[in-house]
Amino acid sequence: MYFSLIRLRRDIQPRDLAVMTKGDAYQIHKLVWNLFPDQPDQPRDFLYRHESVSGWPTFYTVSEREPQDPGGMWDVVPKKYRPKLELGHRLSFTLCVNPIRSKRDVDGRQHRHDVIMDAKRIQKDRGESILLPDIVQEHGSRWLMERADANGFLVQQEHLRVDGYRQHKFFKGKGCRPISFSTVEMNGMLTVTDPELFTKCLFTGIGPAKGFGCGLLLIRRVRKRP
């Protein structure tokens, strides 16, 4: 596996990128996918996260292949990714997720529900006051903790911050149905409970919408205090 830092070249201004993508988030999504040219029917074999670092477009990727930049737009710095993890390791993390839960209706058909909007709707129906930041923190935290054990880690709830709820809508082209999903940002501390499962999580991500920049867990070792 490879972990890559990908930054817009310094001789290309961010405003030039904005002109090329016309401010369309789907076009930015395509830029990343173009770094991993596929063979026909090849499944996605990478995760990515998009950030603006000091105003500069930056991507972090974890992939089976090294990214390729045939257009020469990016400074690509790949390195082998072999996390050395042990039971009990404490790590800080950053994560962007699409917080949905699948439910079946009375006919047995499966539907995906945004846990934040579901909670907001329930509070509204009850006549309760709606404080979106509190809903995002509570239900986003619950969403992650429900998935932690199966992915080999334990979330330290007292250090978990969930915010930045956003709804996205992409258009692939004229006449196409829009692609809609939501995201939240998570920052916190975790403890590794199963190194093998957690390594798999680092390589394959957590939650849906991975093709749109969700699910990549960025980690950093927590240094012990002297």
C-alpha positions as CSV (number, residue, x, y, z in Angstrom):
1,M,0.0,0.0,0.0
2,Y,1.0,3.6,-0.5
3,F,0.3,6.8,1.4
4,S,0.6,9.9,-0.8
5,L,0.7,13.6,-0.2
6,I,-0.6,15.3,-3.4
7,R,-0.4,19.1,-3.7
8,L,-1.1,21.5,-6.5
9,R,2.2,22.6,-8.1
10,R,3.4,26.0,-7.0
11,D,3.4,27.4,-10.5
12,I,-0.3,26.7,-10.8
13,Q,-2.5,29.0,-8.8
14,P,-5.5,27.8,-6.9
15,R,-7.7,30.2,-8.9
16,D,-6.5,28.4,-12.1
17,L,-7.8,25.1,-10.6
18,A,-11.1,26.9,-9.7
19,V,-11.4,28.0,-13.4
20,M,-10.7,24.5,-14.6
21,T,-13.3,22.9,-12.3
22,K,-15.8,25.8,-12.6
23,G,-16.3,25.4,-8.8
24,D,-17.9,22.0,-9.4
25,A,-17.1,19.6,-6.6
26,Y,-17.7,16.7,-9.0
27,Q,-14.9,17.9,-11.2
28,I,-12.6,17.9,-8.3
29,H,-13.6,14.4,-7.6
30,K,-12.7,13.5,-11.2
31,L,-9.3,15.1,-10.8
32,V,-8.4,12.7,-8.0
33,W,-9.8,9.7,-9.9
34,N,-7.6,10.7,-12.9
35,L,-4.5,10.1,-10.7
36,F,-5.5,6.4,-10.6
37,P,-6.3,5.5,-14.2
38,D,-8.3,2.3,-14.3
39,Q,-8.6,-0.6,-16.6
40,P,-12.1,-1.5,-17.7
41,D,-14.2,-2.9,-14.8
42,Q,-11.4,-2.3,-12.3
43,P,-12.8,-1.5,-8.9
44,R,-11.7,1.6,-7.0
45,D,-8.5,0.7,-5.0
46,F,-7.8,4.0,-3.2
47,L,-9.1,6.3,-0.5
48,Y,-8.6,10.0,-0.4
49,R,-9.2,13.1,1.6
50,H,-9.3,16.7,0.2
51,E,-8.1,19.6,2.3
52,S,-7.1,23.2,1.8
53,V,-3.8,23.7,3.5
54,S,-3.0,27.4,3.9
55,G,-5.3,27.9,0.9
56,W,-3.5,25.3,-1.2
57,P,-5.5,22.4,-2.7
58,T,-4.1,19.2,-1.0
59,F,-5.1,15.5,-1.2
60,Y,-4.1,12.6,1.0
61,T,-4.5,9.2,-0.5
62,V,-4.1,5.6,0.6
63,S,-3.9,3.2,-2.4
64,E,-2.7,-0.1,-3.8
65,R,-0.9,1.8,-6.7
66,E,1.2,4.9,-6.8
67,P,-0.7,7.9,-8.1
68,Q,0.1,9.0,-11.6
69,D,0.0,12.6,-12.8
70,P,0.0,12.6,-16.7
71,G,-1.2,16.2,-16.7
72,G,1.7,17.5,-14.6
73,M,-0.6,19.5,-12.3
74,W,0.4,18.0,-9.0
75,D,3.4,17.4,-6.8
76,V,3.0,13.8,-5.8
77,V,4.9,12.4,-2.9
78,P,4.2,8.7,-2.4
79,K,5.7,6.4,0.2
80,K,5.2,2.8,1.3
81,Y,2.5,2.6,3.9
82,R,3.1,-0.2,6.5
83,P,1.6,0.9,9.8
84,K,3.2,-0.7,12.8
85,L,0.4,-1.2,15.2
86,E,0.1,-2.9,18.5
87,L,-2.7,-3.7,20.9
88,G,-3.3,-0.7,23.1
89,H,-1.6,1.9,20.9
90,R,-3.2,5.3,21.4
91,L,-3.7,7.5,18.3
92,S,-5.1,10.8,17.4
93,F,-7.2,10.8,14.3
94,T,-9.0,12.9,11.7
95,L,-11.9,11.5,9.6
96,C,-14.5,12.7,7.2
97,V,-17.6,10.4,7.0
98,N,-21.0,10.1,5.4
99,P,-23.1,9.3,8.5
100,I,-25.9,7.2,7.2
101,R,-27.7,4.1,8.5
102,S,-29.5,1.5,6.4
103,K,-33.1,0.6,7.3
104,R,-35.7,-1.6,5.7
105,D,-39.2,-0.5,5.0
106,V,-42.4,-2.5,5.5
107,D,-41.9,-4.1,2.1
108,G,-38.4,-5.2,3.0
109,R,-36.7,-2.7,0.7
110,Q,-33.5,-1.1,2.1
111,H,-33.1,2.6,2.3
112,R,-30.3,4.8,3.5
113,H,-31.0,7.5,6.1
114,D,-28.9,10.5,7.1
115,V,-28.6,10.0,10.9
116,I,-28.3,13.8,11.5
117,M,-31.4,14.7,9.5
118,D,-33.3,11.8,11.0
119,A,-32.5,13.0,14.5
120,K,-33.4,16.6,13.6
121,R,-36.7,15.5,12.2
122,I,-37.6,13.4,15.3
123,Q,-36.8,16.4,17.6
124,K,-39.0,18.7,15.4
125,D,-41.9,16.2,15.5
126,R,-41.6,16.1,19.3
127,G,-41.7,19.9,19.4
128,E,-38.2,20.0,21.0
129,S,-35.8,22.8,20.4
130,I,-33.3,22.0,17.6
131,L,-29.6,22.7,18.2
132,L,-27.9,21.3,15.1
133,P,-24.3,21.3,16.6
134,D,-25.6,19.2,19.6
135,I,-27.3,16.8,17.2
136,V,-24.2,16.5,15.1
137,Q,-22.0,15.8,18.1
138,E,-24.3,13.3,19.7
139,H,-25.5,11.3,16.7
140,G,-22.2,11.5,14.8
141,S,-20.4,10.2,17.8
142,R,-22.9,7.3,18.2
143,W,-22.5,6.5,14.5
144,L,-18.7,6.1,14.8
145,M,-18.8,4.2,18.1
146,E,-21.3,1.7,16.6
147,R,-18.6,0.8,14.0
148,A,-15.5,1.1,16.1
149,D,-15.3,-2.5,17.5
150,A,-15.7,-4.2,14.1
151,N,-12.8,-2.0,12.9
152,G,-10.4,-2.8,15.7
153,F,-10.5,0.3,17.8
154,L,-12.1,2.0,20.8
155,V,-13.1,5.7,20.6
156,Q,-12.3,7.9,23.6
157,Q,-15.6,9.6,23.7
158,E,-14.5,12.5,26.0
159,H,-11.9,13.5,23.3
160,L,-14.2,13.1,20.3
161,R,-15.3,16.2,18.4
162,V,-17.9,15.9,15.6
163,D,-18.8,19.0,13.6
164,G,-18.8,20.5,10.1
165,Y,-22.1,18.9,8.9
166,R,-22.5,19.6,5.2
167,Q,-24.9,18.5,2.5
168,H,-23.4,17.9,-1.0
169,K,-25.0,17.7,-4.4
170,F,-23.0,16.8,-7.5
171,F,-24.2,16.7,-11.2
172,K,-22.3,14.3,-13.5
173,G,-23.8,16.0,-16.6
174,K,-26.9,17.3,-18.2
175,G,-29.9,15.0,-17.9
176,C,-28.2,13.0,-15.1
177,R,-29.8,12.6,-11.6
178,P,-27.8,14.4,-8.9
179,I,-25.6,12.6,-6.5
180,S,-26.5,13.8,-3.0
181,F,-24.8,12.9,0.3
182,S,-23.8,14.5,3.6
183,T,-20.6,14.6,5.6
184,V,-19.3,15.4,9.0
185,E,-15.7,15.9,10.3
186,M,-14.4,13.9,13.2
187,N,-11.3,14.6,15.3
188,G,-10.4,12.6,18.4
189,M,-8.4,9.9,20.1
190,L,-8.7,6.2,19.8
191,T,-7.1,3.0,21.2
192,V,-6.2,0.0,19.0
193,T,-8.1,-3.1,20.2
194,D,-7.3,-5.4,17.2
195,P,-4.2,-4.4,15.1
196,E,-5.2,-6.6,12.2
197,L,-8.8,-5.3,11.9
198,F,-7.6,-1.7,12.4
199,T,-4.9,-2.0,9.7
200,K,-7.6,-3.3,7.3
201,C,-9.7,-0.2,8.3
202,L,-6.8,2.1,7.4
203,F,-6.5,0.5,4.0
204,T,-10.2,0.1,3.1
205,G,-11.8,3.0,5.0
206,I,-14.9,3.3,7.1
207,G,-18.5,4.1,6.0
208,P,-19.9,4.8,2.5
209,A,-19.1,7.5,-0.1
210,K,-15.4,6.6,-0.2
211,G,-15.4,7.5,-3.9
212,F,-16.2,11.1,-2.9
213,G,-13.5,11.6,-0.3
214,C,-15.0,9.9,2.8
215,G,-13.7,7.2,5.0
216,L,-10.0,7.8,5.1
217,L,-8.7,7.6,8.6
218,L,-5.6,9.8,9.1
219,I,-3.8,8.9,12.3
220,R,-0.9,10.1,14.4
221,R,0.8,8.4,17.3
222,V,0.2,10.0,20.7
223,R,3.5,10.6,22.5
224,K,3.6,9.6,26.1
225,R,4.1,12.5,28.5
226,P,7.4,12.4,30.4
